[in-house]
Amino acid sequence: MRTPTLQYLYLQKPVTMMVVICIISVLPWIGLGDFSTKGEPREAAVAISMLETGNWVLPQSYANEFAFKPPMAHWLMAAFSYPQGYVSEFTSRLPSALAFITLIGFVLVFFGKRIVKFQEAFIATLLLVTCVEIHRAAMTTRVDMLLTTFIVIGLFQLYRWEDKLELKGLPIFIPLLLGCAVLTKGPVGVVLPLFVFGIYLLMLGQYSYLTIFKTLLYAGISSLFLPMLWYTAAWKQGGDEFLNVVLAENFARFLHLNTPEISYDLGHENGVWYNFMTLAAGFIPWTIFFFFSLFGLKLSKPEQPIKEILKNTWKRIRSMEKVRLFSLVALIGILFFYSIPSSKRSVYLMPAYPFIALFLAQYALYITEYRTKVTRVFAAFLASVVSVVMIAILLTVFGIIDPVGIVGQYTQNASTLDMVRMVSKVLVHPSTLTICIIFINLLILGTVYYQMFKKINIKILYATIALTFSINLLIDGVIMRGIREGDSCRIFAERILKEYPLNKKNVYVVNNLRIYRNLYGLNFYMGNIFHDFDKETPAKGYFLIGENEMEKVLSTYGNKYTFRTLTKSDQTFSELKQKIVLSEFELK
């Protein structure tokens, strides 16, 4: 009997199969759609500066301002963009996509070799591939996916160092990986992995405190060699201004300090609860799956006292398989570490995701085997939701319903209606790609219903994972493409560059995030040509600002300059929550 292709790949070439899944998940879609958020064009502009000026140490990005973060991600963006001579959405998102593919491959190999039940490792990687936070980070021009990959693989190498070599000698890959992590986002790239590894060594109870201290010291110092070369060169270029930004970004966040010496707020301040909320949101849809498993649990009053329960729990933790103990220490250590800083964001927790996924996969297999109704109920729930969405999409494609009119009956929120309008535009005039993605979703949706009818639980679980994967394709290839294209500054940038004599020497903006919103998207699509109005105090030129902030500009600079409005954008950009105004100015 001939073995089906998927079964053959799973049994004989699981890593190859997983890499192919990851490639399909991200690479075809990262070039679709313009930048429509402030974060992506802000990072991409640094790569533009590198290519245009040749300054790869401390390039200027937005309005004569040097980049806030170390340059590893920007180096890669510029390197991928160099052959074509310009930075595009695809080349700027490519480092994150490749980092994601690399991370998933290493996670499968690392856990697959050490977990007795390989299926746990395989499902853990599938949960990672399909969860919201990791997939979103893999699709964007940001540094977080790259940082996560360096930190997680660095942790894997630290584990191997203890497991295989008993801390003798220092494998070159450890300082190389941790050094690259520092060059991606600063000292956290070495502090966090060594913090986790130090706790793990203490938990093992096999090494003296002095040995652990020396181990962490050697690993830390060697990992800082490459980053210090860049920090020294950058300090020589940027001076005290660079030093102030480094101290604010890396220490003020952690120690809850005020930062009056920089022109922006560190932001993202949240309580400890925020980390747990974002973890739950980041693992959607699997959070819902595990939430369903809580129903039907039989709770009974413990027969032992709390002290005895805690003692037994500690014994069980200490007696865990080494790889599970390491994973438990890693996820708790990372969560604790990121509970300390005042600044908290969901992407900061991504290094914990592979280790959390291992335990979730173990629990998912337990549910599938021993609590069969949970798997079927979740599959039915997800299939029902997707069915409703697909029916709405098909009715829109065939022109039977008008989503904008329907949503307009329940809300008059302009941004919501604009978003629905953007997606509807893609569906009303579907491309071949859109039709193919819709067909794939219908096919996999049918597979889920078929497997529910067959009642083989493990196949239902895999079919549900496949449905989640296809939903991501729908979001990336259809929904987000429509939103990005409809909410981009590109068309406005092309129009004003064509209609007005704007060039690299005469376009100005105010660059003070404490007061004004920065026009990162417009800056990217105009070729990173903005200059700082306050620093250069020009005699005349062209000025760009958000429409709602023009009054502030006039009250601040109106006694010295005359501003004459030339044009404004036709649409309100979600990045700014306002239209953009182009003015001509000159000294009075």
Backbone hydrogen bonds, N-H to C=O, Kabsch-Sander energy under -0.5 kcal/mol:
donor,donor_aa,acceptor,acceptor_aa,energy
8,Y,4,P,-2.3
9,L,5,T,-2.6
10,Y,6,L,-2.3
11,L,7,Q,-2.2
12,Q,8,Y,-3.2
13,K,8,Y,-0.6
13,K,9,L,-1.4
17,M,13,K,-2.4
18,M,14,P,-2.4
19,V,15,V,-2.6
20,V,16,T,-2.3
21,I,17,M,-2.2
22,C,18,M,-2.4
23,I,19,V,-2.6
24,I,20,V,-2.5
25,S,21,I,-1.9
26,V,22,C,-1.5
27,L,23,I,-1.3
29,W,26,V,-1.6
30,I,26,V,-1.2
32,L,29,W,-1.5
42,R,38,K,-1.2
43,E,39,G,-1.7
44,A,40,E,-2.4
45,A,41,P,-2.0
46,V,42,R,-0.6
46,V,43,E,-0.8
47,A,43,E,-0.9
48,I,44,A,-1.7
49,S,45,A,-2.1
50,M,46,V,-2.0
51,L,47,A,-2.2
52,E,48,I,-2.4
53,T,49,S,-2.6
54,G,50,M,-1.9
55,N,49,S,-0.5
56,W,54,G,-1.0
61,S,65,E,-4.1
63,A,61,S,-0.7
64,N,530,F,-0.5
65,E,62,Y,-0.8
67,A,59,P,-1.6
72,M,183,L,-2.6
75,W,71,P,-3.2
76,L,72,M,-2.0
77,M,73,A,-2.3
78,A,74,H,-2.7
79,A,75,W,-2.6
80,F,76,L,-2.7
81,S,77,M,-1.6
82,Y,78,A,-1.6
84,Q,81,S,-0.7
85,G,81,S,-1.2
85,G,82,Y,-0.6
86,Y,81,S,-0.9
88,S,86,Y,-0.5
92,S,88,S,-2.0
93,R,89,E,-1.5
94,L,90,F,-1.3
97,A,93,R,-1.9
98,L,94,L,-2.8
99,A,95,P,-2.2
100,F,96,S,-2.2
101,I,97,A,-2.2
102,T,98,L,-2.5
103,L,99,A,-2.8
104,I,100,F,-2.5
105,G,101,I,-2.0
106,F,102,T,-2.3
107,V,103,L,-2.6
108,L,104,I,-2.2
109,V,105,G,-2.1
110,F,106,F,-3.0
111,F,107,V,-2.4
112,G,108,L,-2.5
113,K,109,V,-1.7
114,R,110,F,-0.6
114,R,111,F,-0.8
115,I,111,F,-2.7
118,F,116,V,-1.0
120,E,117,K,-1.6
121,A,117,K,-0.8
122,F,118,F,-2.2
123,I,119,Q,-2.7
124,A,120,E,-2.4
125,T,121,A,-1.9
126,L,122,F,-1.8
127,L,123,I,-2.6
128,L,124,A,-1.8
129,V,125,T,-2.6
130,T,126,L,-1.9
131,C,127,L,-1.3
132,V,284,I,-1.8
133,E,282,G,-2.1
135,H,131,C,-1.9
136,R,132,V,-2.6
137,A,133,E,-2.3
138,A,134,I,-1.8
139,M,135,H,-0.7
139,M,136,R,-1.0
140,T,137,A,-1.0
142,R,140,T,-1.7
147,L,143,V,-2.4
148,T,144,D,-2.5
149,T,145,M,-2.1
150,F,146,L,-2.2
151,I,147,L,-2.6
152,V,148,T,-2.8
153,I,149,T,-2.3
154,G,150,F,-2.0
155,L,151,I,-2.4
156,F,152,V,-2.2
157,Q,153,I,-2.1
158,L,154,G,-2.1
159,Y,155,L,-2.3
160,R,156,F,-2.2
161,W,157,Q,-2.2
162,E,158,L,-1.7
163,D,159,Y,-2.8
164,K,160,R,-3.2
165,L,160,R,-0.8
165,L,161,W,-1.0
166,E,162,E,-0.8
167,L,161,W,-1.7
168,K,165,L,-1.5
174,I,171,P,-1.5
176,L,172,I,-1.6
177,L,173,F,-2.7
178,L,174,I,-2.6
179,G,175,P,-2.0
180,C,176,L,-2.0
181,A,177,L,-1.9
182,V,178,L,-2.1
183,L,179,G,-2.1
184,T,180,C,-0.5
184,T,181,A,-0.7
185,K,181,A,-2.0
186,G,182,V,-2.8
189,G,186,G,-2.3
190,V,187,P,-2.0
191,V,187,P,-2.7
192,L,188,V,-1.8
194,L,190,V,-1.7
195,F,191,V,-2.1
196,V,192,L,-2.3
197,F,193,P,-2.6
198,G,194,L,-2.4
199,I,195,F,-1.8
200,Y,196,V,-2.2
201,L,197,F,-2.4
202,L,198,G,-1.9
203,M,199,I,-2.3
204,L,200,Y,-1.9
205,G,201,L,-1.2
206,Q,201,L,-0.6
212,I,208,S,-2.3
213,F,209,Y,-2.6
214,K,210,L,-2.6
215,T,211,T,-2.4
216,L,212,I,-2.5
217,L,213,F,-2.4
218,Y,214,K,-2.9
219,A,215,T,-2.3
220,G,216,L,-2.5
221,I,217,L,-2.8
222,S,218,Y,-2.3
223,S,219,A,-1.5
224,L,220,G,-0.9
224,L,221,I,-0.8
225,F,222,S,-0.8
228,M,224,L,-2.2
229,L,225,F,-1.1
229,L,226,L,-0.6
230,W,226,L,-1.3
231,Y,227,P,-3.0
232,T,228,M,-2.4
233,A,229,L,-1.8
234,A,230,W,-3.1
235,W,231,Y,-2.4
236,K,232,T,-1.9
237,Q,233,A,-1.2
238,G,234,A,-3.4
239,G,235,W,-2.6
241,E,238,G,-0.8
242,F,238,G,-0.8
243,L,239,G,-1.9
244,N,240,D,-2.7
245,V,241,E,-1.7
246,V,242,F,-2.4
247,L,243,L,-2.5
248,A,244,N,-2.3
249,E,245,V,-3.0
250,N,246,V,-2.1
251,F,247,L,-2.1
252,A,247,L,-1.8
253,R,248,A,-1.1
255,L,251,F,-2.7
256,H,252,A,-0.7
257,L,252,A,-1.9
262,I,259,T,-1.2
270,N,268,H,-0.5
270,N,342,S,-1.5
274,Y,271,G,-1.3
275,N,272,V,-1.2
276,F,272,V,-0.7
277,M,273,W,-2.0
278,T,274,Y,-2.6
279,L,275,N,-1.8
280,A,276,F,-2.0
281,A,277,M,-2.2
282,G,278,T,-2.8
283,F,279,L,-1.6
284,I,281,A,-1.3
286,W,283,F,-1.7
287,T,283,F,-0.7
288,I,285,P,-0.8
289,F,285,P,-1.2
290,F,286,W,-2.2
291,F,287,T,-1.9
292,F,288,I,-2.3
293,S,289,F,-1.1
294,L,291,F,-1.3
295,F,292,F,-1.2
297,L,294,L,-1.4
299,L,297,L,-0.8
309,I,305,P,-2.2
310,L,306,I,-2.7
311,K,307,K,-1.9
312,N,308,E,-2.5
313,T,309,I,-2.5
314,W,310,L,-2.3
315,K,311,K,-1.8
316,R,312,N,-2.3
317,I,313,T,-2.3
318,R,314,W,-2.4
319,S,315,K,-1.5
320,M,317,I,-1.4
325,L,321,E,-2.7
326,F,322,K,-2.9
327,S,323,V,-1.9
328,L,324,R,-2.6
329,V,325,L,-2.7
330,A,326,F,-2.5
331,L,327,S,-2.5
332,I,328,L,-2.3
333,G,329,V,-3.0
334,I,330,A,-2.5
335,L,331,L,-2.0
336,F,332,I,-2.6
337,F,333,G,-2.6
338,Y,334,I,-2.3
339,S,336,F,-1.2
340,I,336,F,-0.6
340,I,337,F,-1.0
342,S,253,R,-2.0
343,S,253,R,-0.6
344,K,268,H,-3.8
344,K,342,S,-0.5
348,Y,345,R,-0.9
349,L,345,R,-0.5
349,L,346,S,-1.2
350,M,347,V,-1.4
352,A,349,L,-2.0
353,Y,349,L,-0.5
353,Y,350,M,-1.4
356,I,352,A,-2.3
357,A,353,Y,-2.8
358,L,354,P,-1.2
359,F,355,F,-1.1
360,L,356,I,-2.3
361,A,357,A,-2.5
362,Q,358,L,-1.8
363,Y,359,F,-2.2
364,A,360,L,-2.7
365,L,361,A,-2.3
366,Y,362,Q,-1.7
367,I,363,Y,-2.7
368,T,364,A,-2.5
369,E,365,L,-1.9
370,Y,366,Y,-3.0
371,R,366,Y,-0.6
371,R,367,I,-2.0
374,V,371,R,-1.3
375,T,371,R,-0.8
376,R,372,T,-1.6
377,V,373,K,-3.0
378,F,374,V,-2.6
379,A,375,T,-2.2
380,A,376,R,-2.5
381,F,377,V,-2.6
382,L,378,F,-3.0
383,A,379,A,-2.6
384,S,380,A,-2.2
385,V,381,F,-2.3
386,V,382,L,-2.6
387,S,383,A,-2.3
388,V,384,S,-2.1
389,V,385,V,-2.1
390,M,386,V,-3.0
391,I,387,S,-2.4
392,A,388,V,-2.2
393,I,389,V,-2.4
394,L,390,M,-2.7
395,L,391,I,-2.5
396,T,392,A,-1.8
397,V,393,I,-2.6
398,F,394,L,-2.2
399,G,396,T,-1.2
400,I,395,L,-2.5
401,I,395,L,-1.1
406,I,402,D,-2.1
407,V,403,P,-2.9
408,G,404,V,-2.1
409,Q,405,G,-0.6
409,Q,406,I,-1.1
410,Y,407,V,-1.7
411,T,407,V,-1.6
417,L,413,N,-2.3
418,D,414,A,-2.5
419,M,415,S,-2.0
420,V,416,T,-2.2
421,R,417,L,-2.3
422,M,418,D,-2.2
423,V,419,M,-2.1
424,S,420,V,-2.5
425,K,421,R,-1.8
426,V,422,M,-1.1
427,L,423,V,-1.6
428,V,424,S,-3.0
429,H,425,K,-1.2
435,I,431,S,-2.2
436,C,432,T,-2.3
437,I,433,L,-2.4
438,I,434,T,-2.3
439,F,435,I,-2.3
440,I,436,C,-2.4
441,N,437,I,-2.2
442,L,438,I,-2.2
443,L,439,F,-2.5
444,I,440,I,-2.5
445,L,441,N,-2.4
446,G,442,L,-2.2
447,T,443,L,-1.6
448,V,444,I,-2.1
449,Y,445,L,-1.9
450,Y,446,G,-2.2
451,Q,447,T,-2.6
452,M,448,V,-2.1
453,F,449,Y,-1.6
454,K,450,Y,-1.8
455,K,451,Q,-1.7
456,I,451,Q,-0.8
457,N,455,K,-0.8
459,K,456,I,-0.7
460,I,456,I,-1.9
461,L,457,N,-2.3
462,Y,458,I,-2.1
463,A,459,K,-2.4
464,T,460,I,-2.2
465,I,461,L,-2.2
466,A,462,Y,-2.4
467,L,463,A,-2.0
468,T,464,T,-2.1
469,F,465,I,-2.3
470,S,466,A,-2.2
471,I,467,L,-2.0
472,N,468,T,-1.9
473,L,469,F,-1.6
474,L,470,S,-2.1
475,I,471,I,-2.6
476,D,472,N,-2.8
477,G,473,L,-3.1
478,V,474,L,-1.6
479,I,474,L,-1.9
480,M,475,I,-3.9
482,G,478,V,-2.0
483,I,479,I,-2.1
484,R,480,M,-3.0
485,E,481,R,-2.3
486,G,482,G,-2.0
487,D,483,I,-1.6
488,S,485,E,-0.6
489,C,35,F,-0.6
493,A,489,C,-2.6
494,E,490,R,-2.8
495,R,491,I,-2.0
496,I,492,F,-2.3
497,L,493,A,-2.0
498,K,494,E,-1.4
499,E,495,R,-2.3
500,Y,496,I,-1.9
502,L,500,Y,-2.5
506,N,503,N,-0.8
508,Y,506,N,-0.5
508,Y,542,Y,-2.9
509,V,531,H,-2.4
512,N,510,V,-0.5
513,L,263,S,-0.9
514,R,263,S,-0.9
515,I,512,N,-2.0
516,Y,512,N,-3.1
520,Y,518,N,-1.2
523,N,519,L,-2.3
524,F,520,Y,-2.1
525,Y,521,G,-2.1
526,M,522,L,-1.2
527,G,524,F,-1.7
528,N,523,N,-3.4
531,H,507,V,-1.5
533,F,509,V,-2.9
533,F,531,H,-0.6
536,E,532,D,-2.1
537,T,533,F,-1.7
541,G,585,F,-1.8
542,Y,506,N,-2.9
543,F,583,S,-3.2
544,L,508,Y,-2.1
545,I,581,V,-1.7
547,E,579,K,-3.2
549,E,546,G,-1.4
550,M,546,G,-0.5
550,M,547,E,-1.1
553,V,549,E,-1.7
554,L,550,M,-2.4
555,S,551,E,-2.1
556,T,552,K,-1.8
557,Y,553,V,-3.2
558,G,554,L,-1.8
560,K,557,Y,-1.7
561,Y,557,Y,-2.6
562,T,586,E,-2.6
563,F,561,Y,-0.5
564,R,584,E,-2.8
566,L,582,L,-3.0
567,T,582,L,-1.6
569,S,580,I,-2.3
573,F,571,Q,-0.5
573,F,578,Q,-1.7
576,L,573,F,-1.0
577,K,573,F,-3.1
578,Q,573,F,-1.0
581,V,545,I,-3.1
582,L,567,T,-3.1
583,S,543,F,-3.1
583,S,581,V,-0.5
584,E,564,R,-2.7
585,F,541,G,-2.5
586,E,562,T,-1.3
587,L,539,A,-2.3
588,K,560,K,-2.4
